[in-house]
Structures are given as structure tokens and as C-alpha cells.
Amino acid sequence: MLRKLFILLCLVCTVKAGAQQTYSTRSKITEKKADPQIDYKLTGAAMPPLRLFLYHDSAEKRMLNDQASHDDRKESRRKHKDVPTDIRSKLFITNEDVDNGANLFVMIFNPTCSHCEDETVLLEKNMSLFTKSKLILMATPVMEPYLPDFVKLMKLSDYPSIILGVDSSGFMNNVFMYQALPQINIYNRERKLLKTYSGEVSIDTLKQYIE
């Protein structure tokens, strides 16, 4: 009996420690807050702070967590900013990671939404148009468990230039129009809001903004 209680206590402590570590990691990257005086939904408004946890399968997550634990790797990246870094090799990205001198497309979506699936397929078929512009697919944290099925269904592994992740900075709360999904926000090179589309959008409509 005492042995069983001891094992149970060890399991509880392990789960608690893991939860604290996860909370600590996520809290560290959400320190930058949006300005409450700015209406980020207005055309011309600056893009709010971005913190996007990138989607990786379980094996990739383990590898990235191991890499992130080495301070020398982080220091090396800081010293060699001129060396291109593959966005997909990171655990999360910020505004600086998508500052590429071209228009930026942010699609807010629900991985269980059929309209979002249709729009994703449309964008995938026209990814050849995105020679400079980056495309981000952003879901809310509660939708994270549904991402693996969405990735498999949409065959996103065939489109490595599409950035997929979970919002961890309240970006969606600041920009969502509460009209329809998907919602596509388009930001110019200075990261000012050019246009917002709610619902499915034709590629002909988007073409004028794609670089």
C-alpha cells in the first residue's frame, strides 16, 4: 500500500512540474502586450504583437525543445543574425520573424471549419504566386488538438512555405471581426493593415496584394 502511494505521489509531482514548465515557457513569450488605445481592426492600424507557437509533430517538438535548452545555440543565433534561419525550425515566431519587406497574409481559421479547409486548398493551389509574401495560418489555442488532422487532410507538409501555428499573444482577440471564418488580414511592408476579408475569398481578389 505504501509503495502504491509513493508511486502515485511521484506521478503527481512529475505532472505538476511539467505543467509549471509549460506555463513558464508560454508566459515568457507573451510579455509584450498590445496597446489598448489602438483599434487594430481599422485599416492602416499597425499589426499587433505576434507570438505564434509553430505547429510541429511530436518528434519535431522533442527535437526543438532539446535544441532550445542549449544556451550556446541561442547565443550563436544572436551573433549571426545575417545567417538565414528557417522559420519552421523555431518553436515560435514574432513580428521580427515575418519582417521580410513584402505584404503579409494572416489567415485566422478553425481547423474543423469546412470554409477554412476550402480556402486553404485554394491558397495551396496558388502558392506559386507567393514569391515574397508570407502566409500565416493562425488558430486559437483551444483548437490545437485538431491541428494534426487538419495538417494531414490539407497535406500541409507538401507546402513548407505556409506557416501554421497557435496564437499565444492575443493577436486574434485584437483583430477578429466576429463575422465569418476564415478571416484574412493583409499587412503591407510596414505592417500596417491593408485589407480584411471575412469568409472565403477568391484568388483573383487576393492577387492584387500578393507579392
N, C-alpha and C positions, 0 to 999 in steps of 0.2 A: 504493500500500500504506500509506504513512504517513498519507494522507488518511483512509483507512478506519479506521485505528487511532485517529486523532484523533476521528472521529465516534463511534466505539464508546465511547471514554473519556468523551466529553461525555454520552452517553446514560446510562452507568453513574452518573456524578456526579449527573445530574438525578434518576434513580430513587432514589438514596441520600438525596439532600436531601429529596425528597418523603416518603420513609419516616420520616426523622427528624422532619419537621414533624408528620406524623400521630401518631407516638408521643408527641411533646411535647404535642400538643393533648389526647390522650386521658389522658396521665398527670396533667396539670394538674387534670382534673376527677374524679380518683379519689383525691384526697388524704385525704378523710375516710374513716376506717376504721370498721368495725363493732366493737362491744365483744365480745371473745371470751368474756366471762363471762356474756353474755346468751344464753339459748336463744330465738331469735326464732321458733321453731315453736310455742311454748307460747301458749295463749290468754291474752290480757292483756299479752303482751310488746309492747314498743314496736316500731314499724316500723323496720327497719334503714335505714342511709343509702341514699338513692336517687340514682343518676346514670343517666339514661336518654337515650341518643342517639336522637333522634326520627327516624322514617323520613321521608325526602323523596326525590322522584325526582332525577335528576342535575341537571336545570335548577334546581330549588329549592335544592339543595345549593350550587351555584355562587353563587347569589344570596345565600344566607345567609352563606357564607364571606366574600363581599365586604363584607357589612354588618358582620360581626363584626370585620373588620380596622380599622374606624374607631373610635378611642377616644372620640371626641366622642359617638357614638351610645350607647356604653356608659355614659358619664358622664350623658347625658341621661336614660337609663332609671333610673339610681340616684337622680337628683334628683327624678324624677317617679314615685315608687312608687305614688302614688294613681291614676295613669292605667292602666286595664286593659291588659294585654298578652296577645295571643293566644298561647297555648302553642305552637300549631303554627308560629309564626313564629320559634321558637328552634331552636338546634342541639341542645340537650339541656335536660332539666329536672331539678330536685332536689326534695327534700321540701317546700321552701317553695312551689314552684310548684303543688303539689296540696293546699295547706293552705287549703281552701275552706269549712270549717265544716260538712262533711257526710261521711257514710260514703264510703270509698274502696274501689273494687274493682280488684284487680290480678290479671289472668289470665296465668299463666305458660303458654306454649304453644310448640308446634313447628309451623312453617308447612307442614310436609309431613304432619302428623297429621290423619287424617280426623275423629277425635273433636273435635279442636280446631276444625276447619272447621265441624262441626255446631253446636258451642257458640257459635261466632262468629255464625253465621246466626241462632241463637236470640236472642242478645243484640241483634243488629241489628234484628230484628223487634219488639223491646220497648224500643228506645232512648227511646221517648216517656216511659217510666217514670223515666228518669234526669234529673229536672229539676234536682237539686242534686248528687247523687253523680257523681263522675268514674269513668270506666272506662279502665284502662290495660291494653294487651296487650303483654306483655314476652317477648322471645325472647332466646336466648343468642347471643353474638357469632358463633359458627360458623354460625348459621342466617341471618345477614344476607343472603347471596346469594340466598336463597329468598324473601325478603320481597316483591320486586316481583311475582312470580307470585301470591303469596298475596293481596296488595292488589288485584290485578286480578280474581282469582277471586271474592273476597269482596265486591268492589265497595265497598271501604272509602272511596273518595272520596265516596261518597254519604252517609257518616256522619262528618262532620268532628269531632263531639264525642268520637269514640273516639280515644284517644291510643295510638299504636303506636310501639314503639322497641326498642332493643337495650340490654340490661343492661351497664353498664360499671363497676359498683361492687361486684360480688359479691353483689348482692341475692338472686339466685336460689339461690346456694350456701347462704345463711343461712336461707332459708325453705322450700326444696323438700323435700317429704316422701318422695320417691322411691317413690310409689305408682302414680299414673297421671296422664296428661295429658288435658285441661288441668287445671291446679290454680288454683283461685280463692281468693285471700286477701282477706278483708274487714276493713277497719280502721275504727274509729269516728272521731268528730270529733277526739279527742285522739291519733289514730293509734296506738291500741292494737289488737292483733289480736282481732277478734270471733269469726271463724269461718274454717275452712279446708275447702274441698271439693276432692276429687280425682276426676277423671273428669267425665263430662258431668253437668250439674246442671239440673234443671227450673227454669223461670222462677218457678213457684209457690213453690219453695223459696227462691229468691233475693229474691222480692218483699218479704219482711219486713225486709230490710236496705236496700233501695233507697230513696233519698230524692230 
